[in-house]
Amino acid sequence: MFMTLAVLAALICGMFVASVTTTVSALRRESEDYKSLMERHRAF
């Protein structure tokens, strides 16, 4: 019983870490796109 709960907790932790990682990388990519857009806008 305890082993099953431990495995489930580990899976939930892994899913949480994966979602945080993807969110952070998506936000970083978005900010880079925004910076490049502003630089192009400033050129005009």
Secondary structure, DSSP 8 states (H G I E B T S, - for coil): -HHHHHHHHHHHHHHHHHHHHHHHHHHHHHHHHHHHHHHHHHH-
